Amino acid sequence: MNQPTGLYFAPTGIAHLTSTNTDLVRAAARGRTNLRVTTAAQLNGHPHLGTVTTIMAVFALTARMADELALPATIVFDALENAPAEHITINGRHYTRNVGDLIDNGALDGVERASGFRGLLSWASARSTIRWQERPYATYQELAPVRACLHTIASRQEEFAPVLAPADGRIRIRPRCPQCRLMDKDAHDLSITATEGAVLLDSACPHHGPYRETIPLTTTGGWCDANTPVRSVQKVALLSAERDLYDACSVSIDGPDWGGAWFAHVIAPALALLGVPTPAWPVSIFTPMVLDRSGGKLSKSLYVKYGREYADLPSTFLDLDLLLDTYGEDALEALWQETTRWAADPRKLHRSYTVDHLAALISGARIGEAA
């Protein structure tokens, strides 16, 4: 497929440093026996066009790096069933139940909720010949390095609060009521205590009163939800530990909203507080951002909330199932060819693309006129 005309690629800063995107991981891969790439998504609906291209780019980049480094590779998909799914306001406070809770009580179908992601991951795996594995949040939060990081944060809350909760100082490591699973999203009644072998989380349910969740360090059991900054810091701590656990070049590849200011103001300071030496930092790579017509990140939640007031886009671009029903796997192939171009050239990876550009790649796709 030819590159659409009228598209230019400025030599962004990172493109001056790299002749191939593999250069981003070359030093970290030296002496390692495999490449271990982690990506994540909340199970809060069917993948939309931005999520589809991000996941494809993860596989395309991993395949390119594995080939150029001559290393076997595995992609770990963190399936975040802790995404909020039910929102309840009680006495002016915001409580939630997550996707996993609603699956457990039968309000949501777990297979249906994950089917779009699993189908896409399997398709990209077959196309790239890179294997993948799924890791639920319930499993992730029990991993020893994740809990060790949690304990460090709990033990040094005054140091971590300016990084993880600069607005109000409340670090959000949230338990849920053992009876009804309501969770205080803003952690108003939360008390975090680090003991020698556990983290104790004390909170209160508006229906059932005070309760305690115990998170042991050396065994499984216990559950807590970490908000985005805490979870991000736990993730890089885990990836750093996995360098030695798996003798791996440990890489995270995510959407670009987790780069830039987020990496500079959350991840880098937290890694310094954790005492992780810079050679042990995991490599972080960010895929291109898919833009709506305002220049912002393409947002499914805004489309659902505002409809055509937000963006005059067909629903096929907001739901992978509808995209496949309308255009078939040819649409996936067209997007795959595009993401392999991103993987091959730093100038194509380190930039943004409009939804109109991606729609133009799909044969037969029709999109409304830009405002």
Buried (B, 14 or more C-beta within 10 A) or exposed (E): EEEEEEEEBEEEEBBEEBEBBBBBBBEBBEEBEBBBBBBBBBBBBBBBBBBBBBBBBBBBBBBBBBEBBEBEBBBBBBBBBBBBBBEEEEEEEBBBBBBBBBBBEEEBEBEEBBBBBBBBBEBBBEBBEBEBEBBBBEEBBBBBBBBBBBBBBBBEBEBBBEBBBEEEEBBBBBBBBEEBBBBBBBBEEBEBEBEEEBBBBBBBBBEEEEBEBBBBBEEEEBBBBBBEBBBBBBBBBBBBBBBEBBEBBBBBBBBBEBBEEBBEEBBBBBBEBBEBEEEBBBBBBBBBBBBBBEEEBBBBEBBEEEEEEBBEBBEBBBBBBBBBEBBEEEBBBBBBEBBBBBBBBBBBBBBEBBBBBBBBBBEEBEBEEEE
